[in-house]
């Protein structure tokens, strides 16, 4: 039976429901109309499977994600928090072993939800795309209405209640000419921690708007302008992409892998108890070659049993070979760790490959801008 060095588990992604109250046109998730819900029985089983596994070493984050987590009732999170507390207590582990977090479109956040976050110690991430003309172009309801107003109302509640949050902003092609607008929007609304997710060709989203000949050039100009604004007005905004590359560049640390391509650093469980590992985006998609990327179900299988399945071993071998290709061929490997399997699979039909459009945007172009900007700040190259 497979045992460490897999893990350690750093993230347990749980799907409270596949349902989402929005219908964003770039969403990769299937089954967004499916209102099924994670039961407490499955939650308890998922916690037990992780805590009993040989892959746990220390604490981890439990992320409620994939579907809109706030379309289940507040009472669900109260019951879930109690379930987590009991699971930890049974093993003599302190409550802080598991930190809860969720990623929401914020459209239904109100006073009662804020109370729930505070009461249950749930950290909040908000998905929103900046000003209304960018946000509402893609983030719409099923009847085609923009969601910007509702999202900003939810953000207002978080801010009034002093609940910290980060924003994930999806960049589509139409955002790339608006670096100043986005910087001014976020900093002007007191949103000081932002991550850019590039629109991806993945799952239900058959083609990203960034797959255009001038996409990379425009994105690099966008990033350079964002870097410049952050240098001109330091302290207003932190950008996840710049922070990640800059902290590695300033240290001796170089990555050998990522949580996305190393087994059981991330464990993903859907609302029916199906369980997977590697990156969370793999759990919700179907492919011709593998079917889905579920390796078992928490109601029947331990994590170590999953690791012994043929499917897991095939996926692991293919992902590992792809990481090795990256290590051998890519100058950015130490800043990247070999990328995410889902993007490799969706772009090339295999995990056993290296460069993708996603890694060009997420790692390589960001690294070029950050390293160039740092050199200029040090006066090593012309400003
Ligand atoms: S940047 Fe791309 S090609 Fe380079 S290591 Fe990362 S995933 Fe591989």
Boltz pocket constraint, residues with backbone or C-beta under 6 A from the ligand:
constraints:
  - pocket:
      binder: B
      contacts: [[A, 322], [A, 326], [A, 327], [A, 330], [A, 331], [A, 332], [A, 333], [A, 336], [A, 337], [A, 338], [A, 339], [A, 340], [A, 353], [A, 354], [A, 355], [A, 356], [A, 359], [A, 360], [A, 363], [A, 364]]
      max_distance: 6.0
